[in-house]
Amino acid sequence: MLPKTADIIIVGAGIMGAATAFHLTSRGSGHVLVLEKDAIGSASTGRTGGIIRQHYSNAITARMARRSLEVFQNFDEVVGGNAGFTETGALFIVHREDCDGLAANVELQQSVGIDTRLIEAETVRELAPYLDVTDDVVAAYEPASGNADGTGVATGFAQAAQRRGAEVHQSLAVTDISVEDGRATGVRTTAGDVRAPRVAVTAGPWGGRLLQGVGVDLPLEVSRHQVASVRRPAGVPESHHPTVIDFVHACYMRSETGRLTLIGSVEPEEAKNIVDPDDYKLSTDREFVEEYVERASRRFAVLMDSEIMEGWSGLYTVTPDWHPIIDAVPGIDGLFCTLGFSGHGFKLGPVVGEMLADLVTAESQCPIDSSIFNARRFEEGEPIRGKYEYSILG
Ligand SMILES: Cc1cc2nc3c(=O)[nH]c(=O)nc-3n(C[C@H](O)[C@H](O)[C@H](O)COP(=O)(O)OP(=O)(O)OC[C@H]3O[C@@H](n4cnc5c(N)ncnc54)[C@H](O)[C@@H]3O)c2cc1C
């Protein structure tokens, strides 16, 4: 039964809401109530590509990715449950003319303790002989990166929060945030009202609409992104291959169990596929699959001869600088949000949970300051920029 009151309400149980509930309950922050309109991890988190990499073009997100990676690597011990983390290594391939930018980013990542290095084509060949690197490319290589399972991670965080006393309700939608005299006082739901002095909106693609309901308009757009899936012929390679982010052909390839390779786009143009989060095509388009299997096969030839499997589509919630908003909602006391992770939020989720827990409790337990992700930066003309940035990749 839905309680009438709580200390903190979290709206949405994707990775962000679940990780925030985990950190709040680990700190003993009172009665935490998580409300999820569908099922835990059922939206962007459950439809993620799941790539866990640390290659970023600014120090803060690189540090966030590094700290989060440690949680994915030790998930059962730190959180409990199965994150499905598989270490595959990750390669970031650019044409030689972009080598200076790649080298500068690698240096930045090394300066924050990330195990990464610049490698020439011959070393790529030693790592992955099935990749074609004859087009004068260089690469950055992160051996510790890999991939994880979205639903498993969100479920692990949510169950750990429940063991620490959080109440999690699924199939229960928040219809409105209640505000009185400029203060959040709770939420209205499909099962009745709940009062609480603090409300955190982690509603992913629906978060912008929910905040519009209380007169807050954040620059968030929801776009559809596709993931193609192919089964490689036996032995190429038999188990996992490194994640390949190929900036020359603007695509990524990451391995999955069962000799599958997942293929997606890193074209910023993809964000123009604006859709209604309640009404979009969940499967892939034939044209997309054909185009991206062809692009990927220019690097990984065997993919052209692979069996096409069922892929899927999911939603990015995109901000103008491709970085999230992690902030107190301007103008409404007691209301907080973390939204707009674009296509790269999953790998940052464990640390974002710490950051949002800090904001909600006015503590500073996370060693990485989240203030750069403030909501005001867009209207103040100060978007987050890396020196050699990748927009869609952050
Ligand atoms: C195709 C695809 C590939 C991706 N690939 C990667 C990748 O390789 N690596 C990476 O790091 N990131 C990737 N991402 C991005 C990453 O998955 C997202 O940034 C991340 O999952 C966002 O998590 P979230 O918790 O903010 O949102 P969500 O997972 O969408 O969670 C929001 C939750 O809120 C609930 N909700 C919404 N409104 C309400 C309401 N009114 N009441 C109650 N509940 C509500 C929803 O049902 C949902 O469960 C990818 C995303 C997609 C779609």
The ligand as an SDF file (V2000), in Angstrom:
LIG
                    3D

 53 58  0  0  0  0  0  0  0  0999 V2000
   19.8620    2.6470  -27.5330 C   0  0  0  0  0  0  0  0  0  0  0  0
   20.6350    3.2170  -26.3800 C   0  0  0  0  0  0  0  0  0  0  0  0
   21.9850    2.9360  -26.2510 C   0  0  0  0  0  0  0  0  0  0  0  0
   22.7030    3.4530  -25.1800 C   0  0  0  0  0  0  0  0  0  0  0  0
   24.0030    3.0900  -25.0220 N   0  0  0  0  0  0  0  0  0  0  0  0
   24.6870    3.4990  -23.9280 C   0  0  0  0  0  0  0  0  0  0  0  0
   25.9760    2.9910  -23.6870 C   0  0  0  0  0  0  0  0  0  0  0  0
   26.4850    2.1510  -24.4370 O   0  0  0  0  0  0  0  0  0  0  0  0
   26.6180    3.4160  -22.5660 N   0  0  0  0  0  0  0  0  0  0  0  0
   26.0840    4.3430  -21.7270 C   0  0  0  0  0  0  0  0  0  0  0  0
   26.7410    4.7230  -20.7630 O   0  0  0  0  0  0  0  0  0  0  0  0
   24.8450    4.8390  -21.9370 N   0  0  0  0  0  0  0  0  0  0  0  0
   24.1370    4.4240  -23.0030 C   0  0  0  0  0  0  0  0  0  0  0  0
   22.8680    4.8740  -23.2140 N   0  0  0  0  0  0  0  0  0  0  0  0
   22.3100    5.9040  -22.3290 C   0  0  0  0  0  0  0  0  0  0  0  0
   21.8230    5.3380  -21.0190 C   0  0  0  0  0  0  0  0  0  0  0  0
   21.1470    4.1160  -21.2310 O   0  0  0  0  0  0  0  0  0  0  0  0
   20.9140    6.3500  -20.3240 C   0  0  0  0  0  0  0  0  0  0  0  0
   21.6100    7.5910  -20.2130 O   0  0  0  0  0  0  0  0  0  0  0  0
   20.5020    5.9120  -18.9340 C   0  0  0  0  0  0  0  0  0  0  0  0
   19.9910    4.6050  -18.9490 O   0  0  0  0  0  0  0  0  0  0  0  0
   19.4540    6.8750  -18.3840 C   0  0  0  0  0  0  0  0  0  0  0  0
   18.9900    6.3700  -17.1540 O   0  0  0  0  0  0  0  0  0  0  0  0
   17.8020    7.1060  -16.3720 P   0  0  0  0  0  0  0  0  0  0  0  0
   17.6570    6.4040  -15.0880 O   0  0  0  0  0  0  0  0  0  0  0  0
   18.0690    8.5730  -16.3680 O   0  0  0  0  0  0  0  0  0  0  0  0
   16.5330    6.9410  -17.3220 O   0  0  0  0  0  0  0  0  0  0  0  0
   15.5280    5.6970  -17.5610 P   0  0  0  0  0  0  0  0  0  0  0  0
   16.2520    4.4150  -17.5920 O   0  0  0  0  0  0  0  0  0  0  0  0
   14.7110    6.0570  -18.7380 O   0  0  0  0  0  0  0  0  0  0  0  0
   14.6570    5.6800  -16.2620 O   0  0  0  0  0  0  0  0  0  0  0  0
   13.6070    6.5900  -16.0140 C   0  0  0  0  0  0  0  0  0  0  0  0
   12.4960    5.8190  -15.3200 C   0  0  0  0  0  0  0  0  0  0  0  0
   11.5190    6.7370  -14.8680 O   0  0  0  0  0  0  0  0  0  0  0  0
   10.2450    6.1230  -15.0240 C   0  0  0  0  0  0  0  0  0  0  0  0
    9.2570    7.1980  -15.0540 N   0  0  0  0  0  0  0  0  0  0  0  0
    9.1430    8.1680  -15.9880 C   0  0  0  0  0  0  0  0  0  0  0  0
    8.1160    8.9850  -15.6940 N   0  0  0  0  0  0  0  0  0  0  0  0
    7.5780    8.5250  -14.5370 C   0  0  0  0  0  0  0  0  0  0  0  0
    6.4720    8.9370  -13.7440 C   0  0  0  0  0  0  0  0  0  0  0  0
    5.7470   10.0070  -14.0750 N   0  0  0  0  0  0  0  0  0  0  0  0
    6.1690    8.2310  -12.6240 N   0  0  0  0  0  0  0  0  0  0  0  0
    6.9350    7.1380  -12.2720 C   0  0  0  0  0  0  0  0  0  0  0  0
    7.9660    6.6960  -13.0080 N   0  0  0  0  0  0  0  0  0  0  0  0
    8.2920    7.3840  -14.1270 C   0  0  0  0  0  0  0  0  0  0  0  0
   10.3740    5.3630  -16.3460 C   0  0  0  0  0  0  0  0  0  0  0  0
    9.4150    4.3430  -16.4880 O   0  0  0  0  0  0  0  0  0  0  0  0
   11.8000    4.8490  -16.2580 C   0  0  0  0  0  0  0  0  0  0  0  0
   11.8740    3.5360  -15.7190 O   0  0  0  0  0  0  0  0  0  0  0  0
   22.0920    4.3430  -24.2570 C   0  0  0  0  0  0  0  0  0  0  0  0
   20.7430    4.6260  -24.3710 C   0  0  0  0  0  0  0  0  0  0  0  0
   20.0090    4.0570  -25.4100 C   0  0  0  0  0  0  0  0  0  0  0  0
   18.5510    4.3430  -25.5160 C   0  0  0  0  0  0  0  0  0  0  0  0
  1  2  1  0
  2  3  1  0
  2 52  2  0
  3  4  2  0
  4  5  1  0
  4 50  1  0
  5  6  2  0
  6  7  1  0
  6 13  1  0
  7  8  2  0
  7  9  1  0
  9 10  1  0
 10 11  2  0
 10 12  1  0
 12 13  2  0
 13 14  1  0
 14 15  1  0
 14 50  1  0
 15 16  1  0
 16 17  1  0
 16 18  1  0
 18 19  1  0
 18 20  1  0
 20 21  1  0
 20 22  1  0
 22 23  1  0
 23 24  1  0
 24 25  2  0
 24 26  1  0
 24 27  1  0
 27 28  1  0
 28 29  2  0
 28 30  1  0
 28 31  1  0
 31 32  1  0
 32 33  1  0
 33 34  1  0
 33 48  1  0
 34 35  1  0
 35 36  1  0
 35 46  1  0
 36 37  1  0
 36 45  1  0
 37 38  2  0
 38 39  1  0
 39 40  1  0
 39 45  2  0
 40 41  1  0
 40 42  2  0
 42 43  1  0
 43 44  2  0
 44 45  1  0
 46 47  1  0
 46 48  1  0
 48 49  1  0
 50 51  2  0
 51 52  1  0
 52 53  1  0
M  END
$$$$
